[in-house]
Structures are given as structure tokens and as C-alpha cells.
Amino acid sequence: MMMVWLLATFLMQPLIPVAPFVTPPPVVDGNPDEAAWTKVHALALTHRLGNGSPSVSTTVRMCFSDLHLFVLFVCDEPNIDKIRGNIRKPDGEVWTDDSVEVFLAPDPAEPSAYYHILVNTLGVVRDEFWRGVKDDVGWNSEARVAVRKNGQQWVAEVAIPLRRLNRMPMLSDVAC
């Protein structure tokens, strides 16, 4: 079985399989109850950037197909009518809105080189490639995105074409 692994070295945890190969892949429609997602482990995000614990729960699921890496965020939000979504320009300052972020650093020997994809509550994407302290906003992930509000949650579903992760070598398939 082929899997993508998450190396949580900053937490000193062992390798955790988080992204299995799935067939058929999820449909990018913002539906977290789709059959493909029910087969994938949910990872609770328990740390905030900076200090402390998040005030609301967010879970993320990842899987991949022959062509895409899929990421599903389910973000609890008790004040759903107050979520921020102002940035409408692709590659704009999406992080100033309520948003989710994907960081993909495919080479453990070079963790300062990574792909960074942000999605706000309107489904607007900012994608960039970082190497060291320099970002390249000209890189385009061509990610397909769907966002949806579900009661006291908002959901972001992202499909990243594997062919667009072309700025540095990728690790080969990992067998388990």
C-alpha cells in the first residue's frame, strides 16, 4: 500500500501515515461526509501559531490519487455569521481573512523549501513557493477548491495537482 507520511519532528512523534492512496478520489465539493473521506484518518490540529491551544476545533484529512493530493479542513466556528472573508483577489493577502494553510516540504533535508497554499472562507487561493526567506507568488498550484458553511463549521476542500509540485525533487513512493 502506498502512503504519504507526516513527519512530526517538532513534536518528537513517530512517523504518522496521514494520506492514503484512494480510489475513487473525493469530488471537490466541500462535502466532508463523502465516502472517500470516511476512509481517511482525521488529524486534530491542536497547536496555534505562537503559543496556546486553539479556541475551536479544526481537523484535517489528506489522501491522494494518481493525479492529485487532496486536503480537507473542517473548522468549527460557533459564530459562523462573523467569519472573515474579504480578500477576493487570487494571490492576495488571504491570511488576513479566516483561512486554512497547507505547507508541503517534500525534501526533509531542505525544510526551508516548501509549497504554501492558503484558502480563505470565500475559496480564494494564495499559492507560493518558498526557498529560504524568498517567496515566489508566481508559482501557481492550479489547486481546485470548494468551501462550504455547514451550521457551526466551515469546510475547505483542496485538490492539488501532483504535477504542479515540480520545484524540487519529491520523495519516491513509500511502501508499508
BAKENU-199225 format. One record per residue (C-alpha): residue in one letter; x, y, z. Coordinates in steps of 0.05 Angstrom, whole numbers. Example, Ala and Ser with C-alpha at 12.3 -4.5 7.8 and 13.67 -1.06 7.14 Angstrom:
<atoms>
<atom><type>a</type><X>246</X><Y>-90</Y><Z>156</Z></atom>
<atom><type>s</type><X>273</X><Y>-21</Y><Z>143</Z></atom>
</atoms>
This chain:
<atoms>
<atom><type>m</type><X>0</X><Y>0</Y><Z>0</Z></atom>
<atom><type>m</type><X>26</X><Y>69</Y><Z>-18</Z></atom>
<atom><type>m</type><X>20</X><Y>126</Y><Z>32</Z></atom>
<atom><type>v</type><X>43</X><Y>197</Y><Z>44</Z></atom>
<atom><type>w</type><X>75</X><Y>205</Y><Z>113</Z></atom>
<atom><type>l</type><X>75</X><Y>264</Y><Z>161</Z></atom>
<atom><type>l</type><X>139</X><Y>271</Y><Z>199</Z></atom>
<atom><type>a</type><X>122</X><Y>309</Y><Z>263</Z></atom>
<atom><type>t</type><X>193</X><Y>321</Y><Z>285</Z></atom>
<atom><type>f</type><X>175</X><Y>386</Y><Z>320</Z></atom>
<atom><type>l</type><X>132</X><Y>345</Y><Z>367</Z></atom>
<atom><type>m</type><X>182</X><Y>288</Y><Z>371</Z></atom>
<atom><type>q</type><X>128</X><Y>239</Y><Z>349</Z></atom>
<atom><type>p</type><X>139</X><Y>179</Y><Z>303</Z></atom>
<atom><type>l</type><X>120</X><Y>178</Y><Z>230</Z></atom>
<atom><type>i</type><X>45</X><Y>180</Y><Z>223</Z></atom>
<atom><type>p</type><X>10</X><Y>156</Y><Z>159</Z></atom>
<atom><type>v</type><X>-38</X><Y>211</Y><Z>142</Z></atom>
<atom><type>a</type><X>-51</X><Y>208</Y><Z>67</Z></atom>
<atom><type>p</type><X>-70</X><Y>141</Y><Z>37</Z></atom>
<atom><type>f</type><X>-80</X><Y>129</Y><Z>-37</Z></atom>
<atom><type>v</type><X>-155</X><Y>128</Y><Z>-51</Z></atom>
<atom><type>t</type><X>-197</X><Y>105</Y><Z>-109</Z></atom>
<atom><type>p</type><X>-244</X><Y>135</Y><Z>-129</Z></atom>
<atom><type>p</type><X>-217</X><Y>202</Y><Z>-105</Z></atom>
<atom><type>p</type><X>-261</X><Y>253</Y><Z>-70</Z></atom>
<atom><type>v</type><X>-303</X><Y>301</Y><Z>-110</Z></atom>
<atom><type>v</type><X>-281</X><Y>372</Y><Z>-94</Z></atom>
<atom><type>d</type><X>-347</X><Y>400</Y><Z>-70</Z></atom>
<atom><type>g</type><X>-336</X><Y>417</Y><Z>4</Z></atom>
<atom><type>n</type><X>-374</X><Y>356</Y><Z>28</Z></atom>
<atom><type>p</type><X>-337</X><Y>325</Y><Z>87</Z></atom>
<atom><type>d</type><X>-385</X><Y>266</Y><Z>91</Z></atom>
<atom><type>e</type><X>-365</X><Y>238</Y><Z>23</Z></atom>
<atom><type>a</type><X>-347</X><Y>164</Y><Z>23</Z></atom>
<atom><type>a</type><X>-273</X><Y>176</Y><Z>4</Z></atom>
<atom><type>w</type><X>-263</X><Y>219</Y><Z>66</Z></atom>
<atom><type>t</type><X>-294</X><Y>168</Y><Z>114</Z></atom>
<atom><type>k</type><X>-235</X><Y>121</Y><Z>99</Z></atom>
<atom><type>v</type><X>-182</X><Y>173</Y><Z>117</Z></atom>
<atom><type>h</type><X>-153</X><Y>186</Y><Z>186</Z></atom>
<atom><type>a</type><X>-173</X><Y>254</Y><Z>216</Z></atom>
<atom><type>l</type><X>-117</X><Y>293</Y><Z>248</Z></atom>
<atom><type>a</type><X>-138</X><Y>344</Y><Z>301</Z></atom>
<atom><type>l</type><X>-98</X><Y>409</Y><Z>297</Z></atom>
<atom><type>t</type><X>-81</X><Y>423</Y><Z>370</Z></atom>
<atom><type>h</type><X>-28</X><Y>477</Y><Z>365</Z></atom>
<atom><type>r</type><X>-34</X><Y>550</Y><Z>347</Z></atom>
<atom><type>l</type><X>18</X><Y>591</Y><Z>312</Z></atom>
<atom><type>g</type><X>53</X><Y>623</Y><Z>371</Z></atom>
<atom><type>n</type><X>30</X><Y>597</Y><Z>439</Z></atom>
<atom><type>g</type><X>-31</X><Y>564</Y><Z>468</Z></atom>
<atom><type>s</type><X>-85</X><Y>519</Y><Z>443</Z></atom>
<atom><type>p</type><X>-138</X><Y>537</Y><Z>391</Z></atom>
<atom><type>s</type><X>-204</X><Y>562</Y><Z>419</Z></atom>
<atom><type>v</type><X>-243</X><Y>519</Y><Z>369</Z></atom>
<atom><type>s</type><X>-231</X><Y>451</Y><Z>337</Z></atom>
<atom><type>t</type><X>-202</X><Y>441</Y><Z>267</Z></atom>
<atom><type>t</type><X>-189</X><Y>373</Y><Z>236</Z></atom>
<atom><type>v</type><X>-153</X><Y>358</Y><Z>172</Z></atom>
<atom><type>r</type><X>-154</X><Y>296</Y><Z>127</Z></atom>
<atom><type>m</type><X>-108</X><Y>281</Y><Z>69</Z></atom>
<atom><type>c</type><X>-107</X><Y>230</Y><Z>14</Z></atom>
<atom><type>f</type><X>-81</X><Y>225</Y><Z>-57</Z></atom>
<atom><type>s</type><X>-98</X><Y>195</Y><Z>-124</Z></atom>
<atom><type>d</type><X>-56</X><Y>185</Y><Z>-186</Z></atom>
<atom><type>l</type><X>-63</X><Y>258</Y><Z>-203</Z></atom>
<atom><type>h</type><X>-78</X><Y>299</Y><Z>-140</Z></atom>
<atom><type>l</type><X>-63</X><Y>309</Y><Z>-67</Z></atom>
<atom><type>f</type><X>-129</X><Y>323</Y><Z>-31</Z></atom>
<atom><type>v</type><X>-135</X><Y>361</Y><Z>34</Z></atom>
<atom><type>l</type><X>-199</X><Y>370</Y><Z>74</Z></atom>
<atom><type>f</type><X>-205</X><Y>420</Y><Z>131</Z></atom>
<atom><type>v</type><X>-266</X><Y>420</Y><Z>177</Z></atom>
<atom><type>c</type><X>-263</X><Y>483</Y><Z>220</Z></atom>
<atom><type>d</type><X>-311</X><Y>491</Y><Z>279</Z></atom>
<atom><type>e</type><X>-338</X><Y>562</Y><Z>283</Z></atom>
<atom><type>p</type><X>-390</X><Y>580</Y><Z>336</Z></atom>
<atom><type>n</type><X>-400</X><Y>649</Y><Z>304</Z></atom>
<atom><type>i</type><X>-407</X><Y>626</Y><Z>232</Z></atom>
<atom><type>d</type><X>-441</X><Y>692</Y><Z>212</Z></atom>
<atom><type>k</type><X>-379</X><Y>730</Y><Z>235</Z></atom>
<atom><type>i</type><X>-324</X><Y>694</Y><Z>196</Z></atom>
<atom><type>r</type><X>-279</X><Y>740</Y><Z>157</Z></atom>
<atom><type>g</type><X>-278</X><Y>734</Y><Z>82</Z></atom>
<atom><type>n</type><X>-258</X><Y>799</Y><Z>48</Z></atom>
<atom><type>i</type><X>-200</X><Y>783</Y><Z>2</Z></atom>
<atom><type>r</type><X>-226</X><Y>765</Y><Z>-67</Z></atom>
<atom><type>k</type><X>-162</X><Y>772</Y><Z>-109</Z></atom>
<atom><type>p</type><X>-123</X><Y>708</Y><Z>-122</Z></atom>
<atom><type>d</type><X>-53</X><Y>712</Y><Z>-90</Z></atom>
<atom><type>g</type><X>-79</X><Y>769</Y><Z>-47</Z></atom>
<atom><type>e</type><X>-69</X><Y>775</Y><Z>29</Z></atom>
<atom><type>v</type><X>-113</X><Y>715</Y><Z>42</Z></atom>
<atom><type>w</type><X>-82</X><Y>704</Y><Z>112</Z></atom>
<atom><type>t</type><X>-118</X><Y>768</Y><Z>136</Z></atom>
<atom><type>d</type><X>-184</X><Y>730</Y><Z>130</Z></atom>
<atom><type>d</type><X>-205</X><Y>667</Y><Z>166</Z></atom>
<atom><type>s</type><X>-165</X><Y>617</Y><Z>126</Z></atom>
<atom><type>v</type><X>-130</X><Y>550</Y><Z>125</Z></atom>
<atom><type>e</type><X>-60</X><Y>535</Y><Z>101</Z></atom>
<atom><type>v</type><X>-24</X><Y>476</Y><Z>70</Z></atom>
<atom><type>f</type><X>52</X><Y>472</Y><Z>77</Z></atom>
<atom><type>l</type><X>86</X><Y>418</Y><Z>35</Z></atom>
<atom><type>a</type><X>161</X><Y>409</Y><Z>45</Z></atom>
<atom><type>p</type><X>178</X><Y>348</Y><Z>3</Z></atom>
<atom><type>d</type><X>252</X><Y>344</Y><Z>20</Z></atom>
<atom><type>p</type><X>267</X><Y>332</Y><Z>94</Z></atom>
<atom><type>a</type><X>339</X><Y>353</Y><Z>81</Z></atom>
<atom><type>e</type><X>315</X><Y>422</Y><Z>59</Z></atom>
<atom><type>p</type><X>255</X><Y>441</Y><Z>103</Z></atom>
<atom><type>s</type><X>262</X><Y>515</Y><Z>85</Z></atom>
<atom><type>a</type><X>239</X><Y>499</Y><Z>14</Z></atom>
<atom><type>y</type><X>165</X><Y>488</Y><Z>12</Z></atom>
<atom><type>y</type><X>99</X><Y>498</Y><Z>-24</Z></atom>
<atom><type>h</type><X>49</X><Y>542</Y><Z>13</Z></atom>
<atom><type>i</type><X>-24</X><Y>544</Y><Z>-5</Z></atom>
<atom><type>l</type><X>-75</X><Y>587</Y><Z>33</Z></atom>
<atom><type>v</type><X>-151</X><Y>586</Y><Z>23</Z></atom>
<atom><type>n</type><X>-199</X><Y>635</Y><Z>55</Z></atom>
<atom><type>t</type><X>-273</X><Y>626</Y><Z>71</Z></atom>
<atom><type>l</type><X>-291</X><Y>652</Y><Z>1</Z></atom>
<atom><type>g</type><X>-249</X><Y>599</Y><Z>-33</Z></atom>
<atom><type>v</type><X>-196</X><Y>649</Y><Z>-56</Z></atom>
<atom><type>v</type><X>-127</X><Y>617</Y><Z>-62</Z></atom>
<atom><type>r</type><X>-58</X><Y>645</Y><Z>-50</Z></atom>
<atom><type>d</type><X>-4</X><Y>597</Y><Z>-71</Z></atom>
<atom><type>e</type><X>71</X><Y>608</Y><Z>-68</Z></atom>
<atom><type>f</type><X>136</X><Y>571</Y><Z>-66</Z></atom>
<atom><type>w</type><X>186</X><Y>588</Y><Z>-12</Z></atom>
<atom><type>r</type><X>261</X><Y>574</Y><Z>-12</Z></atom>
<atom><type>g</type><X>295</X><Y>603</Y><Z>50</Z></atom>
<atom><type>v</type><X>267</X><Y>672</Y><Z>62</Z></atom>
<atom><type>k</type><X>245</X><Y>686</Y><Z>-10</Z></atom>
<atom><type>d</type><X>175</X><Y>671</Y><Z>-36</Z></atom>
<atom><type>d</type><X>153</X><Y>663</Y><Z>-107</Z></atom>
<atom><type>v</type><X>80</X><Y>683</Y><Z>-114</Z></atom>
<atom><type>g</type><X>86</X><Y>670</Y><Z>-188</Z></atom>
<atom><type>w</type><X>83</X><Y>595</Y><Z>-175</Z></atom>
<atom><type>n</type><X>12</X><Y>571</Y><Z>-189</Z></atom>
<atom><type>s</type><X>-12</X><Y>507</Y><Z>-156</Z></atom>
<atom><type>e</type><X>-73</X><Y>503</Y><Z>-201</Z></atom>
<atom><type>a</type><X>-110</X><Y>478</Y><Z>-140</Z></atom>
<atom><type>r</type><X>-184</X><Y>465</Y><Z>-144</Z></atom>
<atom><type>v</type><X>-221</X><Y>489</Y><Z>-82</Z></atom>
<atom><type>a</type><X>-290</X><Y>484</Y><Z>-53</Z></atom>
<atom><type>v</type><X>-313</X><Y>518</Y><Z>11</Z></atom>
<atom><type>r</type><X>-378</X><Y>508</Y><Z>47</Z></atom>
<atom><type>k</type><X>-412</X><Y>532</Y><Z>111</Z></atom>
<atom><type>n</type><X>-446</X><Y>476</Y><Z>150</Z></atom>
<atom><type>g</type><X>-482</X><Y>501</Y><Z>211</Z></atom>
<atom><type>q</type><X>-427</X><Y>515</Y><Z>262</Z></atom>
<atom><type>q</type><X>-370</X><Y>496</Y><Z>216</Z></atom>
<atom><type>w</type><X>-337</X><Y>518</Y><Z>152</Z></atom>
<atom><type>v</type><X>-304</X><Y>468</Y><Z>106</Z></atom>
<atom><type>a</type><X>-247</X><Y>477</Y><Z>56</Z></atom>
<atom><type>e</type><X>-231</X><Y>421</Y><Z>7</Z></atom>
<atom><type>v</type><X>-169</X><Y>428</Y><Z>-36</Z></atom>
<atom><type>a</type><X>-143</X><Y>385</Y><Z>-95</Z></atom>
<atom><type>i</type><X>-71</X><Y>400</Y><Z>-113</Z></atom>
<atom><type>p</type><X>-46</X><Y>371</Y><Z>-179</Z></atom>
<atom><type>l</type><X>16</X><Y>330</Y><Z>-165</Z></atom>
<atom><type>r</type><X>47</X><Y>354</Y><Z>-230</Z></atom>
<atom><type>r</type><X>49</X><Y>425</Y><Z>-201</Z></atom>
<atom><type>l</type><X>95</X><Y>403</Y><Z>-144</Z></atom>
<atom><type>n</type><X>152</X><Y>410</Y><Z>-193</Z></atom>
<atom><type>r</type><X>201</X><Y>459</Y><Z>-160</Z></atom>
<atom><type>m</type><X>242</X><Y>406</Y><Z>-124</Z></atom>
<atom><type>p</type><X>250</X><Y>331</Y><Z>-123</Z></atom>
<atom><type>m</type><X>195</X><Y>292</Y><Z>-89</Z></atom>
<atom><type>l</type><X>207</X><Y>231</Y><Z>-46</Z></atom>
<atom><type>s</type><X>193</X><Y>166</Y><Z>-81</Z></atom>
<atom><type>d</type><X>134</X><Y>122</Y><Z>-63</Z></atom>
<atom><type>v</type><X>137</X><Y>96</Y><Z>8</Z></atom>
<atom><type>a</type><X>115</X><Y>25</Y><Z>18</Z></atom>
<atom><type>c</type><X>89</X><Y>-2</Y><Z>84</Z></atom>
</atoms>
